[in-house]
Amino acid sequence: MRIYADHAATTVLRPAALDATRRAAENAFGNPSSLHTAGERASAALADARAAVASLLGAAPDEVIFTSGGTESDNTAIRSAAEHGKATGRRHIVSTEFEHPAVLRTLEALEKDGFTVSLVRPDERGIVSAAAVETAIREDTVLVSVMLAQNEIGTIQPAGEIAAVCRSRGALFHTDAVQAVGHIPVDFHALGADYLALSAHKFGGPRGIGVLLVRDGAPYTPLLLGGGQETGRRAGTENVPGAAGLAAALGEAIREMPAESVRLAALRDGLIARLTEIPGVMLNGDATMRLPGNVNVSVPGWSGENLVLRLDALGIECSSGSACCSGDEQPSRVLRAIGRTDDEARGSLRFSLGCTNTEEDCSVIDSALRLIFSET
Ligand SMILES: *Cc1c(COP(=O)(O)O)cnc(C)c1O
């Protein structure tokens, strides 16, 4: 039996999501733009998915734009705010040092286009405070982009407080909520963000479908040009089966969340307690302000990638802190940002627990790591 403990990279497809995807593919196969009955059926299935997503996340249906995933949603939100900045003469953007590459690479592209970007450094717990964000905001700040939950260390950011600061300072606020949605409660209107990105495959939905929530009235510029789909905001024939699968996965994830988040947090805390008993092993990120399933530790003197491969040989699938830069032995940028040394940041391991994991898995993970350490 292999142990999959890499649910932050992608999740197992929920049977309910597979079922909804297949049913939409079979029964709502038409093009939603077609006038005939098959088109109408597809259009109705898409409207159902949109309404479900909106009500599950505290948004209005016309604030839901279906995209190809988290990356496209992040790119679209940031580009939309940047276009607004160009039109209003504000070319400064505030973000953080530990955003996902979908945000950081987009910001780098904007820097080449005349924007100035200030990246706020998280504190050593892996939290970016609203006060730190406020200090970075200038007269000409058009956008603030801070993720809701960090993908490597799982720390949860005070996004509501940051949104309030942005509103009072006249800046737009985008949050990459890809790791948060389906795992912790998220209410778009209560949060007060202008843009919120999410992706189905991070909560048991299919790959290649996501959502960008855009507050009614927030500036918007389409990334993809073509047909008039998504009320002219995202061209391309709609992925109706994907949208149906996303909505089904989100509904189930949110219904299961009260019990599942408690179960996972107990597994997480148990695994953290076991691992940090091993001499030299240290927890990365705040112990409580973190996603229920995230365990991230540093093992100084070790290469995270080497540990990932050795654990894989023992049947355990996890990732090194630097999952997005696999292939090189660079220390994790995220861990460097929270003050870890190069050595500590190179020897990091992320176990992201999900629906398949049990107490027994955590015990096996602990024993496997102890075995690896004892062999050398
Ligand atoms: C996975 C992830 C993304 C990218 O989402 P895709 O749907 O894979 O494009 C963006 N941001 C965060 C925080 C993620 O974890």
The ligand as a MOL file (V3000), in Angstrom:
LIG
                    3D

  0  0  0     0  0            999 V3000
M  V30 BEGIN CTAB
M  V30 COUNTS 15 15 0 0 0
M  V30 BEGIN ATOM
M  V30 1 C -1.8000 24.8970 -7.5010 0
M  V30 2 C -1.7280 26.3660 -7.2330 0
M  V30 3 C -1.8960 27.3110 -8.2540 0
M  V30 4 C -2.0470 26.9010 -9.6960 0
M  V30 5 O -3.2840 26.2930 -9.9430 0
M  V30 6 P -3.4560 25.4190 -11.3030 0
M  V30 7 O -4.9200 25.1210 -11.3330 0
M  V30 8 O -2.6230 24.2040 -11.1100 0
M  V30 9 O -3.0240 26.2890 -12.4240 0
M  V30 10 C -1.8680 28.6380 -7.9190 0
M  V30 11 N -1.7010 29.0460 -6.6520 0
M  V30 12 C -1.5480 28.1730 -5.6350 0
M  V30 13 C -1.3870 28.6830 -4.2490 0
M  V30 14 C -1.5490 26.8040 -5.8900 0
M  V30 15 O -1.3820 25.9510 -4.8840 0
M  V30 END ATOM
M  V30 BEGIN BOND
M  V30 1 1 1 2
M  V30 2 1 2 3
M  V30 3 2 2 14
M  V30 4 1 3 4
M  V30 5 2 3 10
M  V30 6 1 4 5
M  V30 7 1 5 6
M  V30 8 2 6 7
M  V30 9 1 6 8
M  V30 10 1 6 9
M  V30 11 1 10 11
M  V30 12 2 11 12
M  V30 13 1 12 13
M  V30 14 1 12 14
M  V30 15 1 14 15
M  V30 END BOND
M  V30 END CTAB
M  END
